């Protein structure tokens, strides 16, 4: 005979095989129950490992460069006793491992050392130069996003289905050329056209608000063309999907069709490429700042490399690497919010 089922409030007998449902996921089951927790933990662990690699690489690459930075800073005629005292003051006479451990401790405590050439704290030098670089890279990134997304989508819509062959060829040719030309060469060309041939803009410096136009254009032109090509390709792919065909058959207005149905799918790929392009903007600013004598970290790190100013080079390389890694983390989180199912499944 079948056993009578226990009534409400009756606990199952031991050994009866009944399973007691838990009220909710326990703390130790967060990993199994929350995809977002797994996603965040993986990204944070990846960020920590990448930061450790950047810190180690910035230390080793600078120390592998031949030459004596103290002798270069003090001059070849400096007294050897003065050179030795300066090396001891900077800790350069200690073993490499000891210097690395001191460097790690300084990174975690915010003590990035003292510049060999100027004698100023590295943190104060960076605090003075960082705003100019942030302004340049930030404006270039905003200009890239504002130009590439609408241009790429417009070209995809205008040439969809084989229409407007001339527009397609012109877009492909112009963006291909601008993508392959280095940023500093674009900067030199802009100076020749808009500052020398047509003296409309200042050729260098940061004295007036108009001074940032040419360096921002030099930084943003290549990434804008590259991202516009990506956006055009993704928009063409999205326009051929079934949900866009259904939306088009309903004769929805163009504003709803492209902004509500196409744009969210296009931005998923655009964000991924945007994080990579921001890294290229940070790297390109080093050369562009030297072309336009822009008072940022780019010109500072070039001077520090020439003078073999180890602490300053290490700090700037570490800062730029950390900024790129932080932007990649933000992009990953944004992708998780825009497309949670695919992003969390891949993670």
ZAMARGU-4260 file (C-alpha; in steps of 0.2 Angstrom, whole numbers, plus 5000, padded with zeros to 4 digits):
<rodrens>
0) 5000/5000/5000 | 5006/5018/4996 | 5012/5027/5011 | 5001/5042/5016 | 5010/5059/5011
5) 5015/5069/5026 | 5003/5084/5030 | 5008/5102/5030 | 5020/5105/5044 | 5025/5087/5046
10) 5044/5084/5044 | 5049/5069/5034 | 5055/5054/5043 | 5074/5050/5043 | 5078/5038/5029
15) 5061/5041/5020 | 5071/5048/5004 | 5062/5065/5005 | 5072/5080/5000 | 5070/5096/5010
20) 5071/5111/4998 | 5082/5125/5005 | 5075/5142/5007 | 5088/5150/4996 | 5105/5149/4990
25) 5118/5148/5004 | 5133/5159/5005 | 5144/5145/4999 | 5132/5141/4984 | 5134/5159/4977
30) 5146/5153/4964 | 5134/5140/4958 | 5118/5150/4959 | 5123/5168/4953 | 5130/5170/4935
35) 5134/5188/4939 | 5145/5183/4954 | 5155/5171/4943 | 5156/5184/4930 | 5163/5198/4942
40) 5174/5186/4951 | 5182/5181/4934 | 5184/5198/4928 | 5192/5205/4945 | 5204/5190/4945
45) 5209/5193/4927 | 5212/5212/4931 | 5223/5208/4946 | 5233/5196/4936 | 5235/5208/4922
50) 5240/5222/4934 | 5253/5211/4942 | 5260/5207/4924 | 5260/5226/4920 | 5269/5230/4936
55) 5282/5217/4934 | 5285/5221/4915 | 5287/5240/4919 | 5300/5236/4932 | 5310/5223/4922
60) 5309/5232/4905 | 5316/5248/4912 | 5330/5239/4922 | 5336/5229/4907 | 5340/5245/4897
65) 5359/5247/4897 | 5367/5262/4905 | 5368/5271/4922 | 5354/5283/4925 | 5362/5292/4939
70) 5378/5295/4928 | 5367/5301/4914 | 5357/5313/4926 | 5373/5320/4935 | 5384/5321/4919
75) 5400/5311/4914 | 5411/5323/4925 | 5402/5321/4941 | 5412/5315/4956 | 5411/5296/4958
80) 5407/5298/4977 | 5392/5309/4972 | 5386/5296/4960 | 5388/5282/4972 | 5378/5292/4986
85) 5364/5296/4974 | 5363/5278/4969 | 5362/5273/4987 | 5349/5286/4990 | 5338/5279/4976
90) 5341/5261/4981 | 5349/5257/4964 | 5364/5249/4973 | 5354/5235/4980 | 5350/5218/4972
95) 5337/5217/4958 | 5325/5207/4969 | 5326/5219/4983 | 5323/5233/4972 | 5308/5224/4965
100) 5301/5221/4982 | 5303/5239/4987 | 5295/5244/4970 | 5280/5233/4974 | 5278/5240/4991
105) 5279/5258/4984 | 5265/5253/4971 | 5253/5247/4985 | 5257/5262/4996 | 5256/5275/4983
110) 5275/5280/4985 | 5281/5279/4967 | 5298/5286/4971 | 5308/5302/4966 | 5312/5308/4948
115) 5331/5306/4945 | 5333/5321/4934 | 5322/5334/4943 | 5322/5327/4961 | 5303/5329/4962
120) 5291/5316/4968 | 5285/5305/4954 | 5267/5307/4960 | 5268/5326/4959 | 5275/5325/4941
125) 5261/5314/4936 | 5248/5324/4944 | 5254/5339/4935 | 5254/5331/4917 | 5240/5319/4919
130) 5225/5331/4916 | 5232/5337/4899 | 5234/5319/4893 | 5216/5314/4900 | 5209/5329/4891
135) 5217/5324/4874 | 5213/5306/4875 | 5195/5309/4882 | 5190/5321/4868 | 5198/5310/4855
140) 5188/5295/4861 | 5171/5305/4862 | 5174/5312/4845 | 5178/5294/4838 | 5161/5288/4846
145) 5151/5302/4840 | 5158/5301/4822 | 5160/5283/4819 | 5143/5276/4825 | 5132/5287/4814
150) 5143/5287/4799 | 5145/5268/4799 | 5127/5265/4801 | 5122/5278/4788 | 5134/5270/4775
155) 5127/5252/4779 | 5109/5258/4777 | 5113/5268/4761 | 5123/5254/4753 | 5112/5239/4759
160) 5107/5227/4745 | 5121/5233/4733 | 5115/5251/4732 | 5126/5266/4729 | 5142/5258/4724
165) 5151/5274/4723 | 5147/5278/4741 | 5153/5261/4746 | 5170/5262/4736 | 5173/5280/4743
170) 5170/5275/4761 | 5181/5259/4760 | 5195/5269/4751 | 5195/5284/4763 | 5194/5274/4779
175) 5207/5261/4773 | 5219/5275/4770 | 5216/5284/4786 | 5217/5268/4796 | 5234/5263/4789
180) 5243/5280/4791 | 5251/5283/4809 | 5244/5296/4821 | 5259/5306/4821 | 5260/5307/4802
185) 5242/5313/4802 | 5247/5326/4815 | 5261/5332/4804 | 5249/5334/4789 | 5236/5343/4799
190) 5250/5355/4805 | 5255/5358/4787 | 5238/5361/4781 | 5229/5370/4795 | 5243/5379/4804
195) 5256/5383/4790 | 5247/5384/4773 | 5231/5390/4781 | 5235/5398/4797 | 5219/5395/4806
200) 5224/5385/4821 | 5240/5386/4832 | 5253/5373/4827 | 5258/5368/4845 | 5256/5371/4863
205) 5241/5372/4875 | 5239/5390/4877 | 5221/5392/4870 | 5206/5381/4868 | 5209/5380/4849
210) 5226/5372/4853 | 5218/5355/4856 | 5209/5354/4840 | 5223/5348/4829 | 5230/5335/4842
215) 5212/5328/4845 | 5209/5326/4826 | 5226/5318/4824 | 5222/5305/4838 | 5204/5302/4833
220) 5204/5301/4814 | 5212/5284/4812 | 5202/5276/4826 | 5186/5284/4819 | 5188/5276/4802
225) 5192/5259/4810 | 5177/5259/4821 | 5166/5266/4807 | 5171/5251/4796 | 5167/5239/4811
230) 5150/5248/4814 | 5146/5247/4795 | 5149/5228/4794 | 5139/5225/4810 | 5125/5235/4804
235) 5124/5226/4787 | 5124/5210/4797 | 5110/5215/4808 | 5100/5222/4794 | 5099/5205/4786
240) 5092/5196/4802 | 5074/5190/4804 | 5069/5202/4817 | 5074/5217/4807 | 5064/5210/4792
245) 5049/5208/4803 | 5051/5226/4809 | 5053/5233/4792 | 5037/5223/4786 | 5027/5232/4799
250) 5033/5249/4791 | 5040/5256/4807 | 5047/5273/4806 | 5066/5274/4802 | 5069/5281/4819
255) 5062/5266/4828 | 5069/5254/4815 | 5087/5259/4816 | 5089/5266/4834 | 5078/5254/4844
260) 5080/5237/4834 | 5097/5239/4825 | 5108/5250/4836 | 5108/5239/4852 | 5114/5224/4843
265) 5127/5235/4834 | 5134/5243/4850 | 5139/5226/4857 | 5153/5224/4844 | 5156/5242/4844
270) 5160/5242/4863 | 5172/5228/4861 | 5182/5237/4848 | 5180/5253/4857 | 5190/5246/4872
275) 5204/5241/4860 | 5204/5258/4851 | 5205/5267/4868 | 5221/5258/4871 | 5227/5264/4854
280) 5223/5281/4859 | 5233/5280/4875 | 5248/5273/4865 | 5246/5286/4851 | 5245/5300/4863
285) 5264/5298/4867 | 5269/5302/4849 | 5255/5315/4845 | 5259/5325/4861 | 5277/5326/4855
290) 5272/5332/4838 | 5261/5346/4845 | 5272/5350/4861 | 5257/5345/4871 | 5261/5346/4890
295) 5255/5328/4894 | 5262/5312/4900 | 5267/5307/4882 | 5280/5321/4881 | 5285/5317/4899
300) 5288/5299/4896 | 5299/5302/4880 | 5310/5314/4890 | 5311/5302/4904 | 5316/5287/4893
305) 5330/5298/4885 | 5336/5303/4902 | 5334/5285/4909 | 5324/5292/4923 | 5318/5274/4929
310) 5306/5279/4943 | 5296/5291/4931 | 5296/5279/4917 | 5290/5265/4928 | 5276/5275/4935
315) 5269/5282/4919 | 5270/5265/4910 | 5261/5257/4925 | 5248/5271/4925 | 5244/5270/4906
320) 5243/5251/4908 | 5231/5252/4923 | 5220/5264/4913 | 5219/5252/4898 | 5215/5237/4910
325) 5201/5248/4919 | 5193/5253/4902 | 5193/5235/4897 | 5184/5230/4913 | 5171/5244/4911
330) 5168/5237/4893 | 5166/5220/4899 | 5153/5226/4912 | 5144/5236/4899 | 5143/5221/4887
335) 5136/5211/4902 | 5122/5224/4904 | 5118/5226/4886 | 5119/5207/4881 | 5118/5198/4898
340) 5113/5181/4891 | 5128/5178/4879 | 5141/5187/4889 | 5137/5178/4905 | 5136/5161/4896
345) 5153/5164/4888 | 5161/5168/4905
</rodrens>
